[in-house]
Amino acid sequence: MRIVHYPHPALRHRSQPVRCVDKQLHLQIGEMKELMYKAKGLGLAAPQVALPFQLLVMNVTGDAGKPECEEVFLNPGIVERKGSVEDEEGCLSFPGLYQKIRRAKTLKVQAYNLKGELVEKAVSDLEARAWQHEIDHLNGVLFIDNMGPIARLASRGSVKSFEREFRKAQEKGDFPADVEIEKILAALEGQT
C-alpha cells in the first residue's frame, strides 16, 4: 500500500460505502495510519491509497505519539455547515503543493466507528477543514477543485508536473494503465 499522487484514477473514483468490518479492513486501516504519519499528514482517505471505500483515518494533532487522538470513520457525511474561513491547505496526494482554500468553519458530521455505531460530532477550525478535505476525497473531489482562480493559476505548473510524473511512472510500469486501474477499483468494490 502507498499513497497515490494526482492524477491516479482512484483519486477521482467515487467511493462505495463500507458494508463489512473484517480482518482485512483492520489491516488496511493500520497501514493507512502508518502512511499518514510517515507522510506527516493529519488525515488520509481510502481513495488516496487506491481503495474505493468510504473510509478515513484522522489524527488532527499529526502526532503518532498521541494514539488517543486517532480516529477511524466509515461512511462519513456532513450534516450541517456553518460559517466560512479561508486558510492554507495541502494534500498528501499533492506533496509540496499548498494553497488557500475556503471551507466551512464549523460542521456537524456523522460516521460509523469500527463497532458499527453511529457517531455524531461537532467540529470546527482545523478539524472541520480536515473532515471536509477527506470527505471530498471519498466523492472524487480534490482540493485543487476548491481553489479560487488565482490559486488555480498559481498551481498550474505544479499540477502539470504531477501529471507528467504519474504518466512517466505508468510508462515505467510502476502503475498500470488508467483503464486497468479502473478495473481493479471495480473488483475491490465487490469486496466491501
C-alpha positions as CSV (number, residue, x, y, z in Angstrom):
1,M,0.0,0.0,0.0
2,R,1.2,3.5,-0.8
3,I,-0.2,7.0,-1.1
4,V,-1.1,7.7,-4.7
5,H,-0.4,11.0,-6.3
6,Y,-2.5,13.0,-8.8
7,P,-3.7,12.1,-11.4
8,H,-4.1,8.5,-10.2
9,P,-7.7,7.4,-11.3
10,A,-8.5,6.3,-7.7
11,L,-8.5,10.0,-6.7
12,R,-11.4,10.7,-9.0
13,H,-13.3,7.5,-8.3
14,R,-16.4,7.9,-6.1
15,S,-16.1,5.6,-3.1
16,Q,-18.6,2.9,-2.1
17,P,-19.9,2.5,1.4
18,V,-18.2,0.1,3.7
19,R,-20.6,-2.8,4.4
20,C,-18.3,-5.2,6.4
21,V,-15.7,-4.7,9.1
22,D,-13.4,-7.6,8.9
23,K,-9.7,-8.5,9.5
24,Q,-8.7,-7.2,6.0
25,L,-10.3,-3.8,6.7
26,H,-8.4,-3.6,10.1
27,L,-5.1,-4.4,8.4
28,Q,-5.8,-1.7,5.7
29,I,-6.6,0.8,8.4
30,G,-3.4,0.0,10.2
31,E,-1.4,0.6,7.0
32,M,-3.3,3.8,6.3
33,K,-2.4,5.2,9.7
34,E,1.3,4.3,9.2
35,L,1.3,6.0,5.8
36,M,-0.5,9.1,7.2
37,Y,2.1,9.5,10.0
38,K,5.1,8.8,7.7
39,A,3.9,11.5,5.3
40,K,3.2,13.9,8.2
41,G,-0.5,14.1,7.4
42,L,-3.5,14.8,9.6
43,G,-5.9,12.6,7.7
44,L,-5.9,10.0,4.9
45,A,-8.9,8.8,2.9
46,A,-9.1,5.4,1.4
47,P,-9.0,6.6,-2.3
48,Q,-5.6,8.1,-1.5
49,V,-4.3,4.6,-1.2
50,A,-6.3,3.3,-4.2
51,L,-9.1,1.8,-2.1
52,P,-12.6,2.6,-3.3
53,F,-14.2,2.7,0.1
54,Q,-15.8,5.4,2.3
55,L,-13.1,5.1,5.0
56,L,-10.9,7.7,6.5
57,V,-8.3,7.8,9.3
58,M,-7.5,11.0,11.1
59,N,-5.4,12.5,13.9
60,V,-5.5,16.3,13.7
61,T,-2.6,16.6,16.0
62,G,-0.5,14.8,13.4
63,D,1.4,13.2,16.3
64,A,1.8,9.4,16.2
65,G,2.7,9.6,19.9
66,K,-0.9,10.5,20.6
67,P,-2.9,7.4,19.6
68,E,-5.8,8.6,21.8
69,C,-6.4,11.3,19.1
70,E,-6.6,8.7,16.3
71,E,-9.9,8.3,14.7
72,V,-11.3,5.9,12.1
73,F,-14.6,6.7,10.3
74,L,-16.7,4.6,8.0
75,N,-19.3,6.1,5.6
76,P,-18.9,9.6,6.9
77,G,-21.0,12.6,5.9
78,I,-21.5,16.3,6.7
79,V,-24.9,17.0,8.3
80,E,-24.5,20.8,8.8
81,R,-22.1,23.5,7.7
82,K,-21.7,27.0,9.3
83,G,-19.5,30.0,8.6
84,S,-16.7,30.3,6.2
85,V,-12.9,30.6,6.6
86,E,-10.0,30.7,4.2
87,D,-6.8,29.0,5.2
88,E,-3.8,27.2,3.7
89,E,-4.3,23.6,2.8
90,G,-2.2,20.8,1.4
91,C,-2.8,17.2,0.4
92,L,-0.7,14.0,0.7
93,S,-1.7,13.2,-2.9
94,F,-0.1,16.6,-4.0
95,P,3.1,16.6,-1.9
96,G,4.5,20.1,-1.6
97,L,1.5,21.9,-3.0
98,Y,-0.2,24.3,-0.7
99,Q,-2.9,26.9,-1.4
100,K,-5.6,28.9,0.4
101,I,-8.9,27.1,0.3
102,R,-12.3,28.4,1.6
103,R,-14.1,25.9,3.8
104,A,-16.9,26.0,6.3
105,K,-15.7,27.0,9.8
106,T,-17.8,24.5,11.8
107,L,-19.5,21.3,10.9
108,K,-21.8,18.7,12.3
109,V,-20.6,15.3,11.0
110,Q,-21.8,11.7,11.2
111,A,-20.0,8.5,10.6
112,Y,-19.8,4.9,11.8
113,N,-17.0,3.7,14.0
114,L,-15.4,0.3,13.8
115,K,-18.0,-1.2,16.2
116,G,-20.8,-0.2,13.7
117,E,-22.1,2.6,16.0
118,L,-23.2,5.9,14.5
119,V,-21.1,8.7,15.8
120,E,-22.2,12.4,15.5
121,K,-19.9,15.2,16.5
122,A,-19.5,19.0,16.1
123,V,-16.1,20.0,14.8
124,S,-14.5,23.4,14.0
125,D,-11.4,25.1,12.6
126,L,-8.6,22.7,11.6
127,E,-10.6,19.6,12.4
128,A,-13.5,20.8,10.3
129,R,-11.1,21.6,7.4
130,A,-9.7,18.0,7.7
131,W,-13.2,16.5,7.6
132,Q,-14.2,18.5,4.6
133,H,-10.9,17.6,2.8
134,E,-11.2,13.9,3.5
135,I,-14.9,13.6,2.7
136,D,-14.2,15.4,-0.6
137,H,-11.7,12.6,-1.4
138,L,-14.5,10.0,-0.9
139,N,-16.5,11.8,-3.5
140,G,-13.7,12.1,-6.0
141,V,-13.3,15.8,-5.3
142,L,-9.7,17.1,-4.8
143,F,-8.5,20.2,-3.1
144,I,-7.4,21.7,-6.4
145,D,-11.1,21.7,-7.4
146,N,-11.8,24.1,-4.5
147,M,-9.1,26.6,-5.3
148,G,-10.1,30.1,-6.4
149,P,-9.0,31.3,-9.8
150,I,-5.7,32.9,-8.6
151,A,-4.7,29.9,-6.6
152,R,-5.6,27.6,-9.5
153,L,-3.4,29.7,-11.9
154,A,-0.5,29.8,-9.4
155,S,-0.7,26.0,-9.0
156,R,-1.0,25.1,-12.7
157,G,2.7,24.3,-13.1
158,S,2.7,22.0,-10.1
159,V,-0.4,20.2,-11.3
160,K,1.1,19.7,-14.7
161,S,4.3,18.3,-13.1
162,F,2.2,15.8,-11.1
163,E,0.5,14.7,-14.3
164,R,3.9,14.3,-16.1
165,E,5.4,12.3,-13.2
166,F,2.4,9.9,-13.0
167,R,2.4,9.2,-16.7
168,K,6.2,8.6,-16.6
169,A,5.6,6.1,-13.7
170,Q,2.9,4.4,-15.8
171,E,5.4,4.1,-18.7
172,K,8.0,2.6,-16.4
173,G,5.4,0.0,-15.3
174,D,5.1,1.4,-11.7
175,F,1.3,1.7,-12.3
176,P,-1.0,0.0,-14.8
177,A,-2.9,2.0,-17.4
178,D,-5.9,4.0,-16.2
179,V,-8.3,1.5,-17.7
180,E,-6.7,-1.3,-15.7
181,I,-6.7,0.8,-12.5
182,E,-10.5,1.3,-13.0
183,K,-11.0,-2.5,-13.4
184,I,-9.0,-3.1,-10.2
185,L,-11.1,-0.5,-8.3
186,A,-14.3,-2.1,-9.6
187,A,-13.1,-5.5,-8.4
188,L,-12.3,-4.1,-5.0
189,E,-15.7,-2.6,-4.7
190,G,-17.2,-6.1,-4.9
191,Q,-15.3,-6.9,-1.7
192,T,-16.8,-4.3,0.6
